[in-house]
């Protein structure tokens, strides 16, 4: 039996039928939709990671008695890092199975997909999307611990020298502060470093580095804005 006859016999025996062109068209469309969606979702995850990094008090590391590793494990947004990795994998898989995806090496595919998500995510972050998305998760998903909740935990350790809250009254060298647990403190800020951007007035959210000086009293060595370096922050904090 000739080779061509064997091929015809195999086709008839296995009832092999041609696939409609529309199948390949829709397959390509779905692959590109999956790729685009994965890149966009990865970008959103990266924008939240950037927001979390922006809100991290790296100056606090020099004051911590715990190790740097403990500090970074406490503040890293693991959920969003996992989201970013998952969406990058989906984007790479979708592109790999596209009609011309085979032309890219694995290394270039990873680099291109990551660069696209990172660049788009940076633009989303600059537009405020990272903060909005992170706060939306913190408000609507009870199991999710927002970056603000992590900050409150770190800055609610007066015995270790860290205190934060809302100014309720301000004098020349003293403040009245209500912390995020509802406790009122008398703060001595004489001789303390006060961030230039701060206005020590009622309603301002601040964080303090110093030491307790008695019952409900705190001697501040540093007074900084709650929202981070160069930022002022008013309005509610989720859960407090």
Secondary structure, DSSP 8 states (H G I E B T S, - for coil): --HHHHHHHHHHHTT-----HHHHHHHHHHHHHHHHHHHHHHHHHHHHHHHHHHH--GGGGGG-SS-HHHHHHHH--HHHHHHHHHHHHHHHHHHHTSTTGGGS-HHHHHHHHHHHHHHHHHHHHHTTHHHHHHHHHHHH-TT---HHHHHHHHT-BGGGTEEEEEEEEE-SSEEEEEETTS-EEEEE-TT-EE-TT----TT-EEEEEEEEEETTEEEEEEEEETT-TT----S--TT-
